[in-house]
Amino acid sequence: MSALDQATFEAALRGKAPVEDADLSLIDWTDLPEGKLVARNCVIRDAIFDDAQLEGAAFEHCTFLRCAFPVARLSGARFVQCSFYDPEGREGCTFSGTELQGALFDHCNLTTSRFARADLHGATFRQCKAAGADFEDADFSRRVGRSSMARVTFAECLLDMASFRGATLDQCDFEGSSLTQADFSRASLKEANFQRADLSEAVVEGAEFDRADLREAKLGGFALLNLKSRSGLKVSESGLKSLMGPLGVRVFPG
């Protein structure tokens, strides 16, 4: 795979031609010409996408190694079967202050990636690997009048040991995701959807789960009494047994 020079890259961007099978590690991502980037089967190493304007960009089967996206604009961007994890250094990429509103991550590897201050409202993560990812201080909400509305979808994702400490995730969707030992300390998860999710040993100290849907979820080690609030919590009979067992309460059908 050969390295692509800046002039050729910018010419492709202006001409709306896809960039394929190229090493983009030497590209300067600042002050790019107008054009919607489509990159396929590309590799990007040690790049800093500082203030890069890549709204609506599409990356397919691309590998990002030790990259950072400080204040990059990636609203509406699509990442399909991309990897953001360096297996040798065991390090994910950094999305610090990145605009990812409405972005899609589909079958991506985001293991240990960091999303501090990232705008993730309306973002969708579909069947992604994000074990140990840090979503603490990420912004999932938007102001609507006097109130705020959070919206993000994690569909059938691997989020074991991920951190959502203090996050506002009301009405967000985690259906079918694995969240074993995930940290939801002091998070707000009112009306969130956890159907068929695995919340085994999740840390929920001070979290708000009012009207959250935990039907068919795995709840082994889920400390119900550590929640700050749980009014209207929805659980299946099997989940109720997991919740009540540690309290010495036996649940019978009927």
C-alpha positions in Angstrom: 0.0 0.0 0.0 1.6 3.3 -1.2 1.5 6.6 0.6 -0.8 9.2 -1.0 0.6 12.7 -1.4 -1.4 15.8 -0.4 -1.9 17.1 -3.9 -3.3 13.8 -5.2 -5.5 13.5 -2.2 -7.0 17.0 -2.5 -7.5 16.5 -6.2 -9.6 13.4 -5.5 -11.6 15.3 -2.9 -12.3 18.1 -5.3 -13.3 15.7 -8.1 -15.5 13.7 -5.7 -13.5 10.5 -6.5 -13.1 7.8 -3.8 -9.7 7.3 -2.3 -8.9 3.6 -2.2 -6.1 1.3 -1.0 -3.9 4.1 0.1 -1.8 5.1 3.1 -3.1 8.5 4.2 -0.7 8.9 7.2 1.1 11.9 5.6 -2.1 13.9 4.8 -2.6 17.3 6.5 -6.3 17.3 7.5 -6.6 21.0 8.1 -8.0 23.4 5.6 -9.1 20.8 3.1 -10.9 21.8 0.0 -14.7 21.3 -0.2 -15.8 17.9 -1.1 -17.3 14.8 0.5 -14.5 12.3 1.3 -15.0 8.6 0.5 -12.1 6.4 1.7 -12.0 2.7 1.2 -9.3 0.2 2.5 -7.0 2.9 3.7 -4.6 3.1 6.6 -3.9 6.2 8.7 -1.2 6.2 11.3 -0.3 8.7 14.0 -2.5 11.4 12.4 -4.1 14.4 14.2 -7.4 15.5 12.6 -7.2 18.8 14.4 -10.3 20.9 13.5 -10.7 18.8 10.3 -14.0 19.5 8.4 -15.2 16.0 7.3 -19.0 16.3 7.7 -20.7 13.4 5.9 -17.4 11.6 5.1 -17.5 7.9 4.5 -14.7 5.5 5.6 -15.1 1.9 4.7 -12.7 -0.9 5.8 -10.2 1.7 7.0 -7.6 1.3 9.8 -6.8 4.2 12.2 -3.7 3.6 14.4 -3.0 6.0 17.3 -5.0 8.8 15.7 -6.6 11.8 17.5 -9.6 13.8 16.3 -9.5 17.0 18.5 -12.4 19.3 17.6 -12.8 17.5 14.3 -16.2 18.0 12.5 -17.5 14.5 11.6 -21.3 15.1 11.9 -23.1 12.6 9.7 -19.9 10.7 8.9 -20.1 6.9 8.3 -17.5 4.4 9.5 -18.1 0.9 8.2 -15.9 -2.0 9.3 -13.2 0.3 10.5 -10.7 -0.3 13.3 -9.5 2.4 15.7 -7.5 0.1 17.9 -3.8 -0.5 17.9 -3.3 -4.2 19.1 0.4 -3.8 19.6 0.2 -0.8 21.9 -3.3 -1.8 23.1 -4.5 1.7 22.6 -7.6 3.2 21.0 -8.1 6.5 19.3 -9.0 9.8 20.9 -12.2 11.7 20.0 -11.7 14.7 22.2 -14.3 17.3 21.6 -15.1 15.7 18.2 -18.5 16.6 16.6 -20.1 13.2 15.8 -23.7 14.2 15.8 -25.7 11.7 13.7 -22.5 9.7 12.9 -22.6 6.0 12.2 -20.1 3.4 13.4 -21.0 0.0 11.9 -19.1 -3.1 12.8 -16.1 -1.0 14.0 -13.4 -1.8 16.6 -13.4 1.1 19.1 -11.7 -0.8 22.0 -10.4 1.6 24.7 -11.2 4.6 22.5 -11.9 7.9 24.4 -14.8 10.3 23.7 -14.2 13.1 26.3 -16.4 16.1 25.4 -17.4 14.5 22.1 -20.8 15.5 20.7 -22.6 12.1 20.2 -26.2 13.2 20.0 -28.0 11.0 17.4 -25.0 8.8 16.8 -25.4 5.1 16.1 -23.0 2.3 17.1 -24.0 -0.9 15.4 -22.4 -4.2 16.4 -19.2 -2.5 17.4 -16.4 -3.7 19.7 -15.9 -1.0 22.3 -14.7 -2.8 25.4 -13.1 -0.4 27.9 -14.1 2.7 25.9 -14.4 5.9 27.8 -17.6 7.9 27.2 -17.3 9.8 30.5 -17.9 13.6 29.8 -19.3 12.8 26.3 -22.4 14.8 25.4 -25.3 12.7 24.2 -28.0 15.4 24.7 -29.5 18.5 23.0 -31.4 21.3 24.5 -35.1 21.4 23.4 -36.7 24.5 24.9 -36.2 24.4 28.7 -35.3 20.7 28.7 -32.6 18.5 27.2 -33.1 15.3 25.1 -30.5 12.6 24.9 -30.3 10.2 21.9 -27.7 7.6 21.0 -28.0 4.0 19.9 -25.7 1.2 20.9 -27.2 -1.8 19.0 -25.7 -5.2 19.9 -22.3 -3.7 20.8 -19.6 -5.1 23.0 -19.2 -2.5 25.8 -17.8 -4.5 28.6 -15.9 -2.3 31.1 -16.9 0.8 29.2 -17.3 4.0 31.3 -20.4 6.1 31.2 -19.8 7.8 34.6 -22.0 10.8 35.1 -23.4 10.7 31.5 -26.9 11.8 30.6 -28.3 8.8 28.6 -32.1 9.3 29.1 -34.1 7.4 26.4 -30.9 6.0 24.8 -30.9 2.5 23.3 -28.6 -0.3 24.4 -30.7 -3.2 23.2 -28.8 -6.5 22.9 -25.5 -5.0 24.0 -23.0 -6.6 26.4 -22.3 -4.2 29.3 -20.6 -6.5 31.8 -18.8 -4.4 34.4 -19.7 -1.2 32.6 -19.5 1.9 34.8 -22.8 3.9 35.0 -22.0 5.6 38.3 -24.1 8.7 38.8 -25.4 8.4 35.2 -29.0 9.3 34.2 -30.6 6.5 32.3 -34.3 7.3 32.6 -36.4 5.5 30.0 -33.3 3.9 28.5 -33.7 0.6 26.6 -31.7 -2.3 27.9 -33.8 -5.1 26.5 -31.7 -8.3 26.0 -28.6 -6.5 27.2 -26.1 -8.0 29.6 -25.7 -5.8 32.6 -23.9 -8.4 34.8 -21.8 -6.8 37.5 -22.5 -3.3 36.0 -21.5 -0.4 38.4 -24.7 1.6 39.1 -23.8 3.5 42.2 -26.0 6.7 42.3 -27.5 6.0 38.8 -31.0 6.9 37.8 -32.9 4.1 36.1 -36.5 5.5 36.3 -38.7 3.7 33.7 -35.7 2.0 32.1 -36.6 -1.2 30.2 -34.5 -4.2 31.5 -36.8 -6.9 30.1 -34.9 -10.1 29.2 -31.6 -8.4 30.3 -29.0 -10.4 32.2 -28.8 -8.8 35.7 -26.4 -11.0 37.7 -24.7 -8.8 40.3 -26.8 -5.8 39.4 -27.0 -3.9 42.7 -30.6 -2.6 42.7 -30.2 -0.9 46.1 -27.2 1.2 44.8 -29.5 3.0 42.3 -30.4 6.6 43.2 -33.8 6.1 41.7 -35.7 3.2 39.9 -39.4 4.2 39.8 -41.2 2.3 37.0 -38.3 0.0 36.3 -39.3 -2.8 33.9 -37.9 -6.3 34.4 -38.7 -9.8 33.3 -39.4 -12.6 35.8 -35.9 -14.0 35.3 -34.4 -10.6 35.8 -36.5 -10.1 39.0 -35.1 -13.3 40.4 -31.5 -12.0 39.8 -32.3 -8.7 41.5 -34.2 -10.1 44.4 -31.9 -13.1 45.1 -29.1 -11.1 46.8 -31.8 -9.5 49.0 -33.0 -12.8 50.2 -36.3 -12.6 48.4 -37.5 -15.6 46.4 -39.6 -15.0 43.3 -42.3 -17.5 42.2 -44.3 -17.5 39.0 -48.0 -16.6 39.0 
